[in-house]
Each structure stands twice: as structure tokens, then as C-alpha cells.
């Protein structure tokens, strides 16, 4: 029987949501609104709304991956090698979280 190969696809909002997450993580406690564009504020609020619904372990995984300041794929690889975690688990978390943020922000 021939094996079916899974294709990983990117959503049109993936890069934007990754940017939103990194922006949020740069100031997770509070956002100084002075000098910020309306879009920046809306982005921060969308991520915050989703972030606070995640469990502590999920937030820790995502914070570690995004804090590495590599491309997300490289961050996932480094995280998984260091923790002995299956990459698929981390990718599912990233995909679901990104979709929730995009929905909250009105991108989908």
C-alpha cells in the first residue's frame, strides 16, 4: 500500500499572527497605548484574549518557541530537541492558537 504524504500548508494569516504573538510577548503585562497604532492595540488585545485561555504548559511551550527569535520552524526544532517532545504536538498547538488569534482579530 502506498503511503500518503502529509503536506504542511500555511494559512494566509500565519506570518501576521506570528508577528502579533511576538509583539504581545514583548509586553505581555500591559501595553502602553501612547504612540501605538490602532491596529497594534487590536492585535495585542486579540492575542491577550486567546493567550489567557491557554493552560500554563501551553503558554510555556509557545513562549519558549517564540522567544528564541528564530523562524518558528527552527524554534520548534530547538524546543523539541531540548525537551524530547514530538514536533507534531507543538505544531498542533501553534496551528490551533494561531487560528484562534486570527479569528479573534477578524482575519477569518
MOPAC internal coordinates of N, CA, C and O (Angstrom, degrees):
PM7 1SCF
backbone

  N    0.0000 0     0.00 0     0.00 0    0    0    0
  C    1.4439 1     0.00 0     0.00 0    1    0    0
  C    1.5332 1   108.64 1     0.00 0    2    1    0
  O    1.2310 1   120.36 1   -44.78 1    3    2    1
  N    1.2832 1   116.91 1   135.22 1    3    2    1
  C    1.4558 1   122.40 1  -178.32 1    5    3    2
  C    1.5329 1   110.25 1   -78.58 1    6    5    3
  O    1.2310 1   120.83 1   -45.43 1    7    6    5
  N    1.3211 1   116.02 1   134.57 1    7    6    5
  C    1.4613 1   119.63 1   178.36 1    9    7    6
  C    1.5166 1   109.68 1   -78.92 1   10    9    7
  O    1.2310 1   121.35 1   -40.32 1   11   10    9
  N    1.3214 1   115.03 1   139.68 1   11   10    9
  C    1.4543 1   120.96 1   176.09 1   13   11   10
  C    1.5199 1   107.38 1   -92.51 1   14   13   11
  O    1.2310 1   121.38 1   -51.46 1   15   14   13
  N    1.2956 1   114.96 1   128.54 1   15   14   13
  C    1.4488 1   120.26 1  -177.86 1   17   15   14
  C    1.5209 1   109.74 1   -92.29 1   18   17   15
  O    1.2310 1   120.68 1   -50.33 1   19   18   17
  N    1.3281 1   116.31 1   129.67 1   19   18   17
  C    1.4524 1   120.48 1   178.65 1   21   19   18
  C    1.5158 1   109.24 1   -78.19 1   22   21   19
  O    1.2310 1   120.92 1   -46.20 1   23   22   21
  N    1.3116 1   115.84 1   133.80 1   23   22   21
  C    1.4473 1   121.11 1   175.44 1   25   23   22
  C    1.5161 1   108.84 1  -101.14 1   26   25   23
  O    1.2310 1   120.54 1   -51.01 1   27   26   25
  N    1.2967 1   116.57 1   128.99 1   27   26   25
  C    1.4565 1   120.35 1   175.36 1   29   27   26
  C    1.5189 1   107.75 1   -87.64 1   30   29   27
  O    1.2310 1   121.43 1   -52.80 1   31   30   29
  N    1.2879 1   114.87 1   127.20 1   31   30   29
  C    1.4549 1   119.24 1   179.28 1   33   31   30
  C    1.5151 1   109.44 1  -118.15 1   34   33   31
  O    1.2310 1   121.45 1   -24.52 1   35   34   33
  N    1.2850 1   114.83 1   155.48 1   35   34   33
  C    1.4636 1   121.29 1   178.03 1   37   35   34
  C    1.5148 1   108.04 1  -108.51 1   38   37   35
  O    1.2310 1   121.24 1   -38.60 1   39   38   37
  N    1.3049 1   115.24 1   141.40 1   39   38   37
  C    1.4517 1   120.35 1   174.52 1   41   39   38
  C    1.5215 1   108.80 1   -82.29 1   42   41   39
  O    1.2310 1   120.90 1   -21.98 1   43   42   41
  N    1.3010 1   115.89 1   158.02 1   43   42   41
  C    1.4592 1   119.91 1  -178.90 1   45   43   42
  C    1.5310 1   112.39 1   -63.00 1   46   45   43
  O    1.2310 1   120.03 1   157.33 1   47   46   45
  N    1.3082 1   117.54 1   -22.67 1   47   46   45
  C    1.4646 1   120.85 1  -177.55 1   49   47   46
  C    1.5330 1   113.79 1   -95.03 1   50   49   47
  O    1.2310 1   119.24 1   178.92 1   51   50   49
  N    1.3065 1   119.05 1    -1.08 1   51   50   49
  C    1.4664 1   122.33 1  -172.51 1   53   51   50
  C    1.5299 1   112.86 1   -56.61 1   54   53   51
  O    1.2310 1   119.56 1   128.49 1   55   54   53
  N    1.3219 1   118.44 1   -51.51 1   55   54   53
  C    1.4651 1   120.20 1  -178.13 1   57   55   54
  C    1.5239 1   111.56 1   -63.26 1   58   57   55
  O    1.2310 1   120.63 1   140.58 1   59   58   57
  N    1.3214 1   116.40 1   -39.42 1   59   58   57
  C    1.4593 1   120.68 1  -179.79 1   61   59   58
  C    1.5282 1   110.55 1   -65.76 1   62   61   59
  O    1.2310 1   120.15 1   135.73 1   63   62   61
  N    1.3173 1   117.32 1   -44.27 1   63   62   61
  C    1.4604 1   120.99 1   179.07 1   65   63   62
  C    1.5327 1   110.35 1   -65.53 1   66   65   63
  O    1.2310 1   119.69 1   140.66 1   67   66   65
  N    1.3096 1   118.20 1   -39.34 1   67   66   65
  C    1.4704 1   120.40 1   176.30 1   69   67   66
  C    1.5293 1   110.33 1   -59.93 1   70   69   67
  O    1.2310 1   120.56 1   138.66 1   71   70   69
  N    1.3231 1   116.53 1   -41.34 1   71   70   69
  C    1.4678 1   121.49 1   176.41 1   73   71   70
  C    1.5295 1   110.16 1   -62.22 1   74   73   71
  O    1.2310 1   120.32 1   136.64 1   75   74   73
  N    1.3273 1   117.00 1   -43.36 1   75   74   73
  C    1.4616 1   121.86 1   179.72 1   77   75   74
  C    1.5316 1   110.90 1   -60.95 1   78   77   75
  O    1.2310 1   120.83 1   136.25 1   79   78   77
  N    1.3142 1   116.02 1   -43.75 1   79   78   77
  C    1.4699 1   120.42 1  -179.61 1   81   79   78
  C    1.5235 1   110.42 1   -63.77 1   82   81   79
  O    1.2310 1   120.09 1   134.30 1   83   82   81
  N    1.3128 1   117.43 1   -45.70 1   83   82   81
  C    1.4672 1   119.92 1  -179.83 1   85   83   82
  C    1.5325 1   111.13 1   -64.00 1   86   85   83
  O    1.2310 1   120.71 1   142.05 1   87   86   85
  N    1.3183 1   116.25 1   -37.95 1   87   86   85
  C    1.4698 1   120.07 1   176.71 1   89   87   86
  C    1.5240 1   109.90 1   -63.79 1   90   89   87
  O    1.2310 1   120.26 1   134.77 1   91   90   89
  N    1.3091 1   117.10 1   -45.23 1   91   90   89
  C    1.4663 1   120.90 1   178.67 1   93   91   90
  C    1.5331 1   110.64 1   -60.71 1   94   93   91
  O    1.2310 1   120.37 1   134.39 1   95   94   93
  N    1.3141 1   116.90 1   -45.61 1   95   94   93
  C    1.4641 1   120.23 1  -177.94 1   97   95   94
  C    1.5290 1   113.03 1   -66.75 1   98   97   95
  O    1.2310 1   120.09 1   161.23 1   99   98   97
  N    1.3222 1   117.43 1   -18.77 1   99   98   97
  C    1.4605 1   120.01 1   177.01 1  101   99   98
  C    1.5272 1   111.18 1   -73.45 1  102  101   99
  O    1.2310 1   120.08 1   157.64 1  103  102  101
  N    1.3298 1   117.45 1   -22.36 1  103  102  101
  C    1.4663 1   122.67 1   178.15 1  105  103  102
  C    1.5258 1   109.71 1  -147.30 1  106  105  103
  O    1.2310 1   119.60 1  -114.39 1  107  106  105
  N    1.3519 1   118.37 1    65.61 1  107  106  105
  C    1.4668 1   119.84 1  -173.27 1  109  107  106
  C    1.5245 1   115.23 1   -70.69 1  110  109  107
  O    1.2310 1   119.77 1   156.71 1  111  110  109
  N    1.3181 1   118.05 1   -23.29 1  111  110  109
  C    1.4658 1   120.04 1  -175.95 1  113  111  110
  C    1.5228 1   112.12 1   -79.74 1  114  113  111
  O    1.2310 1   120.76 1   133.31 1  115  114  113
  N    1.3138 1   116.15 1   -46.69 1  115  114  113
  C    1.4494 1   120.48 1  -177.83 1  117  115  114
  C    1.5235 1   109.52 1  -155.86 1  118  117  115
  O    1.2310 1   121.17 1   -24.77 1  119  118  117
  N    1.3127 1   115.36 1   155.23 1  119  118  117
  C    1.4595 1   120.42 1  -179.73 1  121  119  118
  C    1.5182 1   108.66 1  -117.71 1  122  121  119
  O    1.2310 1   120.73 1   -56.93 1  123  122  121
  N    1.3101 1   116.21 1   123.07 1  123  122  121
  C    1.4576 1   120.16 1   173.34 1  125  123  122
  C    1.5202 1   108.08 1   -73.52 1  126  125  123
  O    1.2310 1   120.17 1   -62.45 1  127  126  125
  N    1.3068 1   117.28 1   117.55 1  127  126  125
  C    1.4653 1   120.19 1  -174.75 1  129  127  126
  C    1.5252 1   112.87 1   -80.25 1  130  129  127
  O    1.2310 1   120.06 1   155.27 1  131  130  129
  N    1.3076 1   117.49 1   -24.73 1  131  130  129
  C    1.4537 1   119.91 1  -178.66 1  133  131  130
  C    1.5256 1   109.81 1   -61.61 1  134  133  131
  O    1.2310 1   120.82 1   -54.11 1  135  134  133
  N    1.2984 1   116.05 1   125.89 1  135  134  133
  C    1.4580 1   121.50 1   179.19 1  137  135  134
  C    1.5191 1   114.64 1    84.94 1  138  137  135
  O    1.2310 1   119.77 1   176.93 1  139  138  137
  N    1.3189 1   118.04 1    -3.07 1  139  138  137
  C    1.4730 1   121.09 1  -179.99 1  141  139  138
  C    1.5247 1   109.78 1   -93.11 1  142  141  139
  O    1.2310 1   121.48 1   -36.15 1  143  142  141
  N    1.3043 1   114.78 1   143.85 1  143  142  141
  C    1.4665 1   120.35 1   175.56 1  145  143  142
  C    1.5249 1   109.31 1   -75.18 1  146  145  143
  O    1.2310 1   120.82 1   -24.21 1  147  146  145
  N    1.3121 1   116.03 1   155.79 1  147  146  145
  C    1.4630 1   121.55 1   178.88 1  149  147  146
  C    1.5274 1   110.53 1   -56.30 1  150  149  147
  O    1.2310 1   120.25 1   139.23 1  151  150  149
  N    1.3192 1   117.12 1   -40.77 1  151  150  149
  C    1.4708 1   121.03 1  -179.67 1  153  151  150
  C    1.5297 1   111.00 1   -62.75 1  154  153  151
  O    1.2310 1   120.14 1   140.32 1  155  154  153
  N    1.3338 1   117.34 1   -39.68 1  155  154  153
  C    1.4625 1   120.58 1   178.48 1  157  155  154
  C    1.5264 1   110.87 1   -62.33 1  158  157  155
  O    1.2310 1   120.57 1   138.08 1  159  158  157
  N    1.2991 1   116.52 1   -41.92 1  159  158  157
  C    1.4599 1   121.28 1   179.83 1  161  159  158
  C    1.5228 1   110.16 1   -65.41 1  162  161  159
  O    1.2310 1   120.20 1   135.09 1  163  162  161
  N    1.3176 1   117.23 1   -44.91 1  163  162  161
  C    1.4682 1   121.25 1   179.12 1  165  163  162
  C    1.5215 1   111.17 1   -63.87 1  166  165  163
  O    1.2310 1   120.48 1   140.55 1  167  166  165
  N    1.3160 1   116.69 1   -39.45 1  167  166  165
  C    1.4684 1   120.84 1   177.26 1  169  167  166
  C    1.5202 1   110.86 1   -61.95 1  170  169  167
  O    1.2310 1   120.70 1   132.19 1  171  170  169
  N    1.3284 1   116.26 1   -47.81 1  171  170  169
  C    1.4586 1   121.26 1  -179.09 1  173  171  170
  C    1.5256 1   111.16 1   -60.20 1  174  173  171
  O    1.2310 1   120.80 1   135.90 1  175  174  173
  N    1.3225 1   116.08 1   -44.10 1  175  174  173
  C    1.4672 1   120.50 1  -179.57 1  177  175  174
  C    1.5332 1   111.71 1   -65.63 1  178  177  175
  O    1.2310 1   120.20 1   142.56 1  179  178  177
  N    1.3303 1   117.22 1   -37.44 1  179  178  177
  C    1.4681 1   120.70 1   178.57 1  181  179  178
  C    1.5206 1   110.81 1   -63.95 1  182  181  179
  O    1.2310 1   120.40 1   135.12 1  183  182  181
  N    1.3208 1   116.84 1   -44.88 1  183  182  181
  C    1.4621 1   120.12 1   179.29 1  185  183  182
  C    1.5271 1   109.90 1   -65.83 1  186  185  183
  O    1.2310 1   120.24 1   136.24 1  187  186  185
  N    1.3110 1   117.14 1   -43.76 1  187  186  185
  C    1.4578 1   120.57 1  -179.70 1  189  187  186
  C    1.5327 1   111.54 1   -58.30 1  190  189  187
  O    1.2310 1   120.35 1   137.09 1  191  190  189
  N    1.3232 1   116.93 1   -42.91 1  191  190  189
  C    1.4602 1   120.88 1  -178.81 1  193  191  190
  C    1.5230 1   111.62 1   -60.99 1  194  193  191
  O    1.2310 1   120.35 1   139.12 1  195  194  193
  N    1.3222 1   116.95 1   -40.88 1  195  194  193
  C    1.4635 1   121.41 1  -179.91 1  197  195  194
  C    1.5300 1   109.96 1   -77.12 1  198  197  195
  O    1.2310 1   120.25 1   138.38 1  199  198  197
  N    1.3201 1   117.13 1   -41.62 1  199  198  197
  C    1.4654 1   122.75 1  -175.62 1  201  199  198
  C    1.5245 1   111.13 1   -57.72 1  202  201  199
  O    1.2310 1   120.62 1   138.88 1  203  202  201
  N    1.3313 1   116.42 1   -41.12 1  203  202  201
  C    1.4617 1   120.10 1  -176.74 1  205  203  202
  C    1.5228 1   113.15 1   -74.18 1  206  205  203
  O    1.2310 1   120.02 1   170.14 1  207  206  205
  N    1.3116 1   117.57 1    -9.86 1  207  206  205
  C    1.4684 1   121.39 1   175.80 1  209  207  206
  C    1.5286 1   111.85 1   -90.74 1  210  209  207
  O    1.2310 1   120.46 1   167.86 1  211  210  209
  N    1.3219 1   116.73 1   -12.14 1  211  210  209
  C    1.4624 1   121.29 1   178.82 1  213  211  210
  C    1.5190 1   110.50 1   -78.28 1  214  213  211
  O    1.2310 1   121.00 1   -25.87 1  215  214  213
  N    1.3113 1   115.69 1   154.13 1  215  214  213
  C    1.4616 1   120.37 1   174.29 1  217  215  214
  C    1.5159 1   110.29 1   -75.15 1  218  217  215
  O    1.2310 1   120.86 1   -16.06 1  219  218  217
  N    1.3093 1   115.96 1   163.94 1  219  218  217
  C    1.4685 1   121.37 1  -178.25 1  221  219  218
  C    1.5319 1   111.73 1   -59.34 1  222  221  219
  O    1.2310 1   120.14 1   138.68 1  223  222  221
  N    1.3375 1   117.33 1   -41.32 1  223  222  221
  C    1.4625 1   120.38 1  -179.86 1  225  223  222
  C    1.5315 1   110.78 1   -66.31 1  226  225  223
  O    1.2310 1   120.52 1   139.60 1  227  226  225
  N    1.3192 1   116.60 1   -40.40 1  227  226  225
  C    1.4733 1   120.28 1   179.18 1  229  227  226
  C    1.5268 1   110.18 1   -64.36 1  230  229  227
  O    1.2310 1   120.37 1   135.07 1  231  230  229
  N    1.3354 1   116.89 1   -44.93 1  231  230  229
  C    1.4717 1   119.88 1   178.05 1  233  231  230
  C    1.5215 1   110.70 1   -60.85 1  234  233  231
  O    1.2310 1   120.35 1   138.70 1  235  234  233
  N    1.3209 1   116.93 1   -41.30 1  235  234  233
  C    1.4577 1   121.26 1  -179.83 1  237  235  234
  C    1.5262 1   111.20 1   -61.67 1  238  237  235
  O    1.2310 1   120.44 1   135.43 1  239  238  237
  N    1.3215 1   116.77 1   -44.57 1  239  238  237
  C    1.4725 1   120.69 1   178.67 1  241  239  238
  C    1.5231 1   109.71 1   -60.13 1  242  241  239
  O    1.2310 1   120.42 1   129.06 1  243  242  241
  N    1.3256 1   116.80 1   -50.94 1  243  242  241
  C    1.4685 1   120.40 1  -177.26 1  245  243  242
  C    1.5254 1   111.83 1   -64.77 1  246  245  243
  O    1.2310 1   120.43 1   138.23 1  247  246  245
  N    1.3147 1   116.78 1   -41.77 1  247  246  245
  C    1.4672 1   119.88 1   179.07 1  249  247  246
  C    1.5238 1   110.74 1   -61.51 1  250  249  247
  O    1.2310 1   120.39 1   140.36 1  251  250  249
  N    1.3150 1   116.85 1   -39.64 1  251  250  249
  C    1.4611 1   120.83 1   179.60 1  253  251  250
  C    1.5220 1   110.82 1   -66.96 1  254  253  251
  O    1.2310 1   120.09 1   133.08 1  255  254  253
  N    1.3282 1   117.43 1   -46.92 1  255  254  253
  C    1.4650 1   121.40 1  -179.21 1  257  255  254
  C    1.5214 1   110.93 1   -61.68 1  258  257  255
  O    1.2310 1   119.99 1   132.63 1  259  258  257
  N    1.3386 1   117.63 1   -47.37 1  259  258  257
  C    1.4649 1   120.42 1  -176.69 1  261  259  258
  C    1.5230 1   112.53 1   -75.83 1  262  261  259
  O    1.2310 1   119.58 1   154.03 1  263  262  261
  N    1.3280 1   118.40 1   -25.97 1  263  262  261
  C    1.4631 1   121.22 1  -179.74 1  265  263  262
  C    1.5278 1   112.30 1   -72.91 1  266  265  263
  O    1.2310 1   119.87 1   163.78 1  267  266  265
  N    1.3186 1   117.85 1   -16.22 1  267  266  265
  C    1.4617 1   120.64 1  -178.75 1  269  267  266
  C    1.5247 1   112.68 1   -69.75 1  270  269  267
  O    1.2310 1   119.66 1   164.25 1  271  270  269
  N    1.3217 1   118.25 1   -15.75 1  271  270  269
  C    1.4614 1   124.59 1   177.32 1  273  271  270
  C    1.5303 1   113.89 1    58.80 1  274  273  271
  O    1.2310 1   121.40 1  -153.58 1  275  274  273
  N    1.3105 1   114.93 1    26.42 1  275  274  273
  C    1.4569 1   120.83 1   170.78 1  277  275  274
  C    1.5188 1   106.57 1  -101.61 1  278  277  275
  O    1.2310 1   120.54 1     0.02 1  279  278  277
  N    1.3021 1   116.57 1  -179.98 1  279  278  277
  C    1.4623 1   118.87 1   167.74 1  281  279  278
  C    1.5226 1   106.15 1   -60.98 1  282  281  279
  O    1.2310 1   120.39 1   -28.66 1  283  282  281
  N    1.3075 1   116.86 1   151.34 1  283  282  281
  C    1.4658 1   120.50 1  -174.86 1  285  283  282
  C    1.5308 1   110.58 1   -57.88 1  286  285  283
  O    1.2310 1   120.12 1   138.65 1  287  286  285
  N    1.3184 1   117.38 1   -41.35 1  287  286  285
  C    1.4679 1   120.02 1  -179.55 1  289  287  286
  C    1.5206 1   111.31 1   -59.85 1  290  289  287
  O    1.2310 1   120.40 1   139.89 1  291  290  289
  N    1.3079 1   116.84 1   -40.11 1  291  290  289
  C    1.4647 1   120.97 1   178.48 1  293  291  290
  C    1.5275 1   110.31 1   -68.57 1  294  293  291
  O    1.2310 1   120.59 1   140.48 1  295  294  293
  N    1.3196 1   116.48 1   -39.52 1  295  294  293
  C    1.4588 1   120.83 1   176.80 1  297  295  294
  C    1.5243 1   111.91 1   -61.76 1  298  297  295
  O    1.2310 1   120.70 1   139.81 1  299  298  297
  N    1.3287 1   116.26 1   -40.19 1  299  298  297
  C    1.4632 1   120.82 1   177.73 1  301  299  298
  C    1.5276 1   109.78 1   -64.40 1  302  301  299
  O    1.2310 1   120.42 1   135.08 1  303  302  301
  N    1.3123 1   116.80 1   -44.92 1  303  302  301
  C    1.4691 1   120.53 1   179.95 1  305  303  302
  C    1.5212 1   111.18 1   -59.75 1  306  305  303
  O    1.2310 1   120.45 1   132.01 1  307  306  305
  N    1.3250 1   116.74 1   -47.99 1  307  306  305
  C    1.4588 1   121.30 1  -178.83 1  309  307  306
  C    1.5271 1   110.39 1   -63.73 1  310  309  307
  O    1.2310 1   120.60 1   135.90 1  311  310  309
  N    1.3210 1   116.45 1   -44.10 1  311  310  309
  C    1.4706 1   120.07 1   179.55 1  313  311  310
  C    1.5234 1   111.13 1   -60.97 1  314  313  311
  O    1.2310 1   120.74 1   131.83 1  315  314  313
  N    1.3206 1   116.19 1   -48.17 1  315  314  313
  C    1.4641 1   120.61 1  -176.94 1  317  315  314
  C    1.5186 1   112.45 1   -65.60 1  318  317  315
  O    1.2310 1   120.18 1   140.99 1  319  318  317
  N    1.3173 1   117.26 1   -39.01 1  319  318  317
  C    1.4609 1   120.08 1   177.09 1  321  319  318
  C    1.5258 1   110.56 1   -64.61 1  322  321  319
  O    1.2310 1   120.30 1   140.72 1  323  322  321
  N    1.3223 1   117.04 1   -39.28 1  323  322  321
  C    1.4553 1   121.00 1  -178.72 1  325  323  322
  C    1.5198 1   113.87 1   -71.92 1  326  325  323
  O    1.2310 1   120.88 1   146.27 1  327  326  325
  N    1.3311 1   115.92 1   -33.73 1  327  326  325
  C    1.4633 1   120.69 1  -176.15 1  329  327  326
  C    1.5238 1   113.27 1  -101.74 1  330  329  327
  O    1.2310 1   119.97 1   169.68 1  331  330  329
  N    1.3254 1   117.66 1   -10.32 1  331  330  329
  C    1.4550 1   120.39 1  -176.73 1  333  331  330
  C    1.5197 1   112.48 1    70.05 1  334  333  331
  O    1.2310 1   120.83 1  -149.04 1  335  334  333
  N    1.3113 1   116.02 1    30.96 1  335  334  333
  C    1.4620 1   122.67 1  -178.24 1  337  335  334
  C    1.5177 1   110.04 1   -97.58 1  338  337  335
  O    1.2310 1   120.46 1   -32.13 1  339  338  337
  N    1.3162 1   116.73 1   147.87 1  339  338  337
  C    1.4640 1   121.47 1   175.29 1  341  339  338
  C    1.5316 1   109.71 1   -71.11 1  342  341  339
  O    1.2310 1   119.64 1   -51.47 1  343  342  341
  N    1.3221 1   118.30 1   128.53 1  343  342  341
  C    1.4591 1   120.92 1  -179.81 1  345  343  342
  C    1.5320 1   113.27 1   -57.91 1  346  345  343
  O    1.2310 1   120.37 1   146.32 1  347  346  345
  N    1.3196 1   116.89 1   -33.68 1  347  346  345
  C    1.4657 1   119.75 1  -178.23 1  349  347  346
  C    1.5278 1   111.61 1   -58.02 1  350  349  347
  O    1.2310 1   120.33 1   141.11 1  351  350  349
  N    1.3245 1   116.97 1   -38.89 1  351  350  349
  C    1.4684 1   121.87 1   178.79 1  353  351  350
  C    1.5283 1   110.41 1   -61.02 1  354  353  351
  O    1.2310 1   120.72 1   135.46 1  355  354  353
  N    1.3118 1   116.23 1   -44.54 1  355  354  353
  C    1.4608 1   121.15 1  -178.72 1  357  355  354
  C    1.5314 1   110.24 1   -69.12 1  358  357  355
  O    1.2310 1   120.19 1   138.73 1  359  358  357
  N    1.3339 1   117.24 1   -41.27 1  359  358  357
  C    1.4634 1   120.52 1   179.25 1  361  359  358
  C    1.5268 1   112.02 1   -63.45 1  362  361  359
  O    1.2310 1   120.36 1   141.59 1  363  362  361
  N    1.3176 1   116.92 1   -38.41 1  363  362  361
  C    1.4695 1   119.80 1   177.33 1  365  363  362
  C    1.5209 1   109.73 1   -62.63 1  366  365  363
  O    1.2310 1   120.31 1   136.42 1  367  366  365
  N    1.3277 1   117.01 1   -43.58 1  367  366  365
  C    1.4596 1   121.18 1   178.26 1  369  367  366
  C    1.5289 1   111.16 1   -61.55 1  370  369  367
  O    1.2310 1   120.29 1   134.04 1  371  370  369
  N    1.3179 1   117.06 1   -45.96 1  371  370  369
  C    1.4691 1   121.33 1   179.66 1  373  371  370
  C    1.5222 1   110.43 1   -62.31 1  374  373  371
  O    1.2310 1   120.23 1   135.90 1  375  374  373
  N    1.3192 1   117.17 1   -44.10 1  375  374  373
  C    1.4632 1   121.35 1  -178.49 1  377  375  374
  C    1.5242 1   111.64 1   -64.62 1  378  377  375
  O    1.2310 1   120.35 1   133.08 1  379  378  377
  N    1.3250 1   116.94 1   -46.92 1  379  378  377
  C    1.4667 1   120.60 1  -179.79 1  381  379  378
  C    1.5242 1   111.49 1   -65.37 1  382  381  379
  O    1.2310 1   120.54 1   137.86 1  383  382  381
  N    1.3133 1   116.58 1   -42.14 1  383  382  381
  C    1.4587 1   119.92 1   179.54 1  385  383  382
  C    1.5190 1   110.81 1   -65.94 1  386  385  383
  O    1.2310 1   120.41 1   136.40 1  387  386  385
  N    1.3207 1   116.82 1   -43.60 1  387  386  385
  C    1.4631 1   120.52 1   178.28 1  389  387  386
  C    1.5161 1   112.19 1   -61.30 1  390  389  387
  O    1.2310 1   120.30 1   139.11 1  391  390  389
  N    1.3174 1   117.03 1   -40.89 1  391  390  389
  C    1.4590 1   120.82 1   178.80 1  393  391  390
  C    1.5314 1   111.21 1   -65.47 1  394  393  391
  O    1.2310 1   120.66 1   140.29 1  395  394  393
  N    1.3187 1   116.34 1   -39.71 1  395  394  393
  C    1.4657 1   120.26 1   178.81 1  397  395  394
  C    1.5287 1   111.26 1   -65.57 1  398  397  395
  O    1.2310 1   120.58 1   139.61 1  399  398  397
  N    1.3235 1   116.49 1   -40.39 1  399  398  397
  C    1.4675 1   120.74 1   178.38 1  401  399  398
  C    1.5254 1   109.77 1   -66.22 1  402  401  399
  O    1.2310 1   120.55 1   135.03 1  403  402  401
  N    1.3277 1   116.55 1   -44.97 1  403  402  401
  C    1.4629 1   119.97 1   179.41 1  405  403  402
  C    1.5345 1   111.13 1   -60.58 1  406  405  403
  O    1.2310 1   120.70 1   139.63 1  407  406  405
  N    1.3115 1   116.26 1   -40.37 1  407  406  405
  C    1.4635 1   119.92 1   178.07 1  409  407  406
  C    1.5153 1   110.89 1   -65.65 1  410  409  407
  O    1.2310 1   120.31 1   134.68 1  411  410  409
  N    1.3397 1   117.00 1   -45.32 1  411  410  409
  C    1.4569 1   121.34 1   179.62 1  413  411  410
  C    1.5263 1   111.18 1   -61.25 1  414  413  411
  O    1.2310 1   120.53 1   144.63 1  415  414  413
  N    1.3063 1   116.59 1   -35.37 1  415  414  413
  C    1.4735 1   121.70 1  -179.09 1  417  415  414
  C    1.5207 1   112.06 1   -81.85 1  418  417  415
  O    1.2310 1   120.33 1   170.94 1  419  418  417
  N    1.3273 1   116.97 1    -9.06 1  419  418  417
  C    1.4613 1   120.24 1   179.18 1  421  419  418
  C    1.5150 1   114.03 1    84.56 1  422  421  419
  O    1.2310 1   120.44 1  -158.73 1  423  422  421
  N    1.3249 1   116.76 1    21.27 1  423  422  421
  C    1.4655 1   120.34 1  -179.86 1  425  423  422
  C    1.5262 1   111.87 1   -83.59 1  426  425  423
  O    1.2310 1   120.59 1   162.24 1  427  426  425
  N    1.3142 1   116.47 1   -17.76 1  427  426  425
  C    1.4753 1   121.31 1   177.62 1  429  427  426
  C    1.5094 1   109.39 1  -129.35 1  430  429  427
  O    1.2310 1   120.10 1   180.00 1  431  430  429

